[in-house]
Amino acid sequence: MQDHVIWPGNPYPLGATWDGSGVNFALFSEHAEKVELCLFDPKGRRELARISLPERTDLVWHGYLPQVRPGQLYGYRVHGPYQPEAGHRFNPNKLLLDPYARAFEGQIKWSDAHFGYRVGNRREDLSFDRRDSAPGMPKCRVIDPAFTWGDDHPPMIPWQETVIYELHVKGLSQRHPQIPPPLRGTYAGLASEPVIAHLKRLGITAVELMPVHAFVDDRHLIEKGLRNYWGYNSIGYFAPDLRYSASGEIGEFKTMVKTLHAAGIEVILDVVYNHTAEGNHMGPTLSFRGIDNAAYYRHVGKDPRFYMDYTGCGNTLNTMHPRVLQLIMDSLRYWVLEMHVDGFRFDLASALGRERHEVDKLGAFFDIIRQDPVLSRVKLIAEPWDLGEGGYQVGNFPVGWSEWNGRYRDVLRDYWRGEGGLIGEFATRLTGSSDLYAHSGRRPYASINFITCHDGFPLADLVSYNDKHNAANGEDNRDGESHNRAWNCGVEGPTDDPAVVILRARQKRNLLASLIFSQGVPMLTAGDEMGHSQKGNNNTYCHDNELNWLNWEGETADWDLFEFVTTCLRLRREHPALRRRHFFQGRTHGAEVKDIHWLKPDGSEMSDQEWNHHHARSLGVYLVGAAIGETDSHGHRIVDDDCLLLFNAHHEPLIFLLPTWPKNAAWTAQLNTARPKGRTLRERFVAGQAFPLMARSFALLTLPRRTG
């Protein structure tokens, strides 16, 4: 191996940092006895040098190589005790990835050598494996971070105007016929003109990317010919996964962000800081486990050989350790400051708030973010649950956070499939879920409203299947949620029955219109607006194929539905009453008018007792545009048209009498999901007139604004 001169270097910043003359390497390990930096040839096949880092400052091992340049491939071997029963799993035979690496080269080529113990040994993970894992490991790559951002700046879309589009980078463009084949499924493909045109026409203001941190395809999936397509298996919190890069360079990700910003679209990352790809005590040694297992992971108190698993993925990162908290915060700041992203959605965020055991919304993780001058200003979204005891925390996150509102999803699904006794809660969810968020001082936009997401049925399947059909996953249909709150409209799966086809199309329109016109922030799942189906599979995490790749052409692409969603989002933009910053008060505002009225089909207002009627499945919601009680950025009072939302989830039609006030009112029907394609002829209706509200349908009517 080659000899290299190494200088002491600095303990900060962590990772490999190019300064124009050489590279500083710094790695935290509290319990290591020795750290070796390993340098590799440009293809990562041959180990050229092993260099002991000469200095240790504040538990950080560091050194500076003046002759190293960007492009250099490297990894670490860390020496220390191998005592699983004490929580230590050091094994210098295993090449380890730098937790702060900015880029990785290559993918894992699985073998038994990736495990710190002898696979198949009767003593399991208490044994010690001496095989070298380097030949099958990806390598870290030193980068030059220089990039010309020009006049790029964050769009900073106000929360009440935000419309989120959850997507998978590859799945979105892999089958797009107007994108050159080399760019399909990549960051460049996402930033291409056809995709941006689609997003802009639709009315999207923010894309939420499923995990793009470097991740690992599980060995058991690879052996079955599958892969971890969703990417919730992170191993590098600073490195964009280059499987999605047409160029193989991280500059492509930056170009994507810059291009989306120029189109007025924000970029939100789905981040997985709750666990890593190393799994449970029988998992591989890839990075954190071999660098300092006792520090990075949460262990069972009396038996640290085993991990606390609040995630269902085998391990949980130890956010009680200051260096682990630093890792997460450094990563978040890196993506904001260096990669210019606009926010984060935190996977299983409850796990990050656990202190000793309970979820603590005032814990160190939340406190640090709240005071951080960078992170406190970006969009922060929690998936407010994990798999541990007390992990369901919808409504309990602190000020400054928005949440995926799982209760919204459940109630909206149940209501439109005809469940009774839901009118009261349905109304609460439509108006921003004040019962969950108002008590802590948060606004309606704390609620990220969604009907579907990547996990579960897409919209087309939600109205076409009652049961999951996951045989293709190779787990005998045992995986995935069994209680989907879905309704197949009378036939399981595809059908040519015209009545069922019409009903399914109407149900999709009902669900999407309800979502878009609810107070809070609507989140659409990519493909729902075009009728994408997963053929009844509600857990497609392992399929890198047409189950997940969106179809942009052919008979399955529903462009009528796309036009309907576009119309709904346009109406939302045009009417501030449909996207308020504050919760409704239900009382008079200035001009002796209430901001909201709840109406029965006979046109009268709901009484307190009637909210509990089990048979009630219809509701009118009258939003008074003159009583919004808000001002714009220039201090001008916001006044809108009155909006009337009519819901009927019953299997029979009904007559809805329009309000008798204001006198001589001339209402215009803007949408009616019972009509083909959801369109209306913009019919006019006068105060007190009967409006025919068809079975399982929604209608939106507007009345020109009034000032008093």
Rosetta blueprint (number, residue, H / E / L):
1 M L
2 Q L
3 D L
4 H L
5 V L
6 I L
7 W E
8 P L
9 G L
10 N L
11 P L
12 Y L
13 P L
14 L L
15 G E
16 A E
17 T E
18 W E
19 D L
20 G L
21 S L
22 G L
23 V E
24 N E
25 F E
26 A E
27 L E
28 F E
29 S L
30 E L
31 H L
32 A L
33 E L
34 K E
35 V E
36 E E
37 L E
38 C E
39 L E
40 F E
41 D L
42 P L
43 K L
44 G L
45 R L
46 R L
47 E E
48 L E
49 A E
50 R E
51 I E
52 S E
53 L L
54 P L
55 E E
56 R E
57 T E
58 D L
59 L L
60 V E
61 W E
62 H E
63 G E
64 Y E
65 L E
66 P L
67 Q L
68 V L
69 R L
70 P L
71 G L
72 Q L
73 L E
74 Y E
75 G E
76 Y E
77 R E
78 V E
79 H E
80 G L
81 P L
82 Y E
83 Q E
84 P H
85 E H
86 A H
87 G L
88 H E
89 R E
90 F L
91 N L
92 P L
93 N L
94 K L
95 L L
96 L E
97 L L
98 D L
99 P L
100 Y L
101 A L
102 R L
103 A L
104 F E
105 E E
106 G L
107 Q L
108 I L
109 K L
110 W L
111 S L
112 D H
113 A H
114 H H
115 F L
116 G L
117 Y L
118 R L
119 V L
120 G L
121 N L
122 R L
123 R L
124 E H
125 D H
126 L H
127 S L
128 F L
129 D L
130 R L
131 R L
132 D L
133 S L
134 A H
135 P H
136 G H
137 M L
138 P L
139 K E
140 C E
141 R E
142 V L
143 I L
144 D L
145 P L
146 A L
147 F L
148 T L
149 W L
150 G L
151 D L
152 D L
153 H L
154 P L
155 P L
156 M L
157 I L
158 P L
159 W H
160 Q H
161 E H
162 T L
163 V L
164 I E
165 Y E
166 E E
167 L E
168 H L
169 V H
170 K H
171 G H
172 L H
173 S H
174 Q L
175 R L
176 H L
177 P L
178 Q L
179 I L
180 P L
181 P H
182 P H
183 L H
184 R L
185 G L
186 T L
187 Y H
188 A H
189 G H
190 L H
191 A L
192 S L
193 E H
194 P H
195 V H
196 I H
197 A H
198 H H
199 L H
200 K H
201 R H
202 L H
203 G L
204 I L
205 T L
206 A E
207 V E
208 E E
209 L E
210 M L
211 P L
212 V L
213 H E
214 A E
215 F E
216 V L
217 D L
218 D L
219 R H
220 H H
221 L H
222 I H
223 E H
224 K L
225 G L
226 L L
227 R L
228 N L
229 Y L
230 W L
231 G L
232 Y L
233 N L
234 S E
235 I E
236 G E
237 Y E
238 F E
239 A E
240 P E
241 D L
242 L H
243 R H
244 Y H
245 S L
246 A L
247 S L
248 G L
249 E L
250 I L
251 G H
252 E H
253 F H
254 K H
255 T H
256 M H
257 V H
258 K H
259 T H
260 L H
261 H H
262 A H
263 A L
264 G L
265 I L
266 E E
267 V E
268 I E
269 L E
270 D E
271 V E
272 V L
273 Y L
274 N L
275 H L
276 T L
277 A L
278 E L
279 G L
280 N L
281 H L
282 M L
283 G L
284 P L
285 T L
286 L L
287 S L
288 F H
289 R H
290 G H
291 I H
292 D H
293 N H
294 A H
295 A H
296 Y H
297 Y E
298 R L
299 H E
300 V E
301 G L
302 K L
303 D E
304 P E
305 R E
306 F E
307 Y E
308 M L
309 D L
310 Y L
311 T L
312 G L
313 C L
314 G L
315 N L
316 T L
317 L E
318 N L
319 T L
320 M L
321 H L
322 P H
323 R H
324 V H
325 L H
326 Q H
327 L H
328 I H
329 M H
330 D H
331 S H
332 L H
333 R H
334 Y H
335 W H
336 V H
337 L H
338 E L
339 M L
340 H L
341 V L
342 D L
343 G E
344 F E
345 R E
346 F E
347 D L
348 L L
349 A H
350 S H
351 A H
352 L H
353 G H
354 R E
355 E L
356 R L
357 H L
358 E L
359 V E
360 D L
361 K L
362 L L
363 G L
364 A H
365 F H
366 F H
367 D H
368 I H
369 I H
370 R H
371 Q H
372 D L
373 P L
374 V L
375 L H
376 S H
377 R H
378 V L
379 K E
380 L E
381 I E
382 A E
383 E L
384 P L
385 W L
386 D L
387 L L
388 G L
389 E L
390 G L
391 G L
392 Y L
393 Q L
394 V L
395 G L
396 N L
397 F L
398 P L
399 V L
400 G L
401 W L
402 S E
403 E E
404 W E
405 N L
406 G H
407 R H
408 Y H
409 R H
410 D H
411 V H
412 L H
413 R H
414 D H
415 Y H
416 W H
417 R L
418 G L
419 E L
420 G L
421 G L
422 L L
423 I H
424 G H
425 E H
426 F H
427 A H
428 T H
429 R H
430 L H
431 T L
432 G L
433 S L
434 S H
435 D H
436 L H
437 Y H
438 A H
439 H H
440 S H
441 G L
442 R L
443 R L
444 P H
445 Y H
446 A H
447 S E
448 I E
449 N E
450 F E
451 I L
452 T L
453 C L
454 H L
455 D L
456 G L
457 F L
458 P L
459 L H
460 A H
461 D H
462 L H
463 V L
464 S L
465 Y L
466 N L
467 D L
468 K L
469 H L
470 N L
471 A H
472 A H
473 N H
474 G L
475 E L
476 D L
477 N L
478 R L
479 D L
480 G L
481 E L
482 S L
483 H L
484 N L
485 R L
486 A L
487 W L
488 N L
489 C L
490 G L
491 V L
492 E L
493 G L
494 P L
495 T L
496 D L
497 D L
498 P H
499 A H
500 V H
501 V H
502 I H
503 L H
504 R H
505 A H
506 R H
507 Q H
508 K H
509 R H
510 N H
511 L H
512 L H
513 A H
514 S H
515 L H
516 I H
517 F L
518 S L
519 Q L
520 G L
521 V E
522 P E
523 M E
524 L E
525 T E
526 A L
527 G L
528 D H
529 E H
530 M H
531 G L
532 H L
533 S L
534 Q L
535 K L
536 G L
537 N L
538 N L
539 N L
540 T L
541 Y L
542 C L
543 H L
544 D L
545 N L
546 E L
547 L L
548 N L
549 W L
550 L L
551 N L
552 W L
553 E L
554 G L
555 E L
556 T L
557 A L
558 D L
559 W H
560 D H
561 L H
562 F H
563 E H
564 F H
565 V H
566 T H
567 T H
568 C H
569 L H
570 R H
571 L H
572 R H
573 R H
574 E H
575 H L
576 P H
577 A H
578 L H
579 R L
580 R L
581 R L
582 H L
583 F L
584 F L
585 Q L
586 G L
587 R L
588 T E
589 H L
590 G L
591 A L
592 E L
593 V L
594 K E
595 D L
596 I E
597 H E
598 W E
599 L E
600 K L
601 P L
602 D L
603 G L
604 S L
605 E E
606 M L
607 S L
608 D L
609 Q H
610 E H
611 W H
612 N H
613 H L
614 H L
615 H L
616 A L
617 R L
618 S E
619 L E
620 G E
621 V E
622 Y E
623 L E
624 V L
625 G H
626 A H
627 A H
628 I L
629 G L
630 E L
631 T E
632 D L
633 S L
634 H L
635 G L
636 H L
637 R E
638 I L
639 V L
640 D L
641 D L
642 D E
643 C E
644 L E
645 L E
646 L E
647 F E
648 N E
649 A L
650 H L
651 H L
652 E L
653 P L
654 L E
655 I E
656 F E
657 L E
658 L L
659 P L
660 T L
661 W L
662 P L
663 K L
664 N L
665 A L
666 A E
667 W E
668 T E
669 A E
670 Q E
671 L E
672 N E
673 T L
674 A L
675 R L
676 P H
677 K H
678 G H
679 R L
680 T L
681 L L
682 R L
683 E L
684 R E
685 F E
686 V E
687 A L
688 G L
689 Q L
690 A E
691 F E
692 P E
693 L E
694 M L
695 A L
696 R L
697 S E
698 F E
699 A E
700 L E
701 L E
702 T E
703 L E
704 P L
705 R L
706 R L
707 T L
708 G L
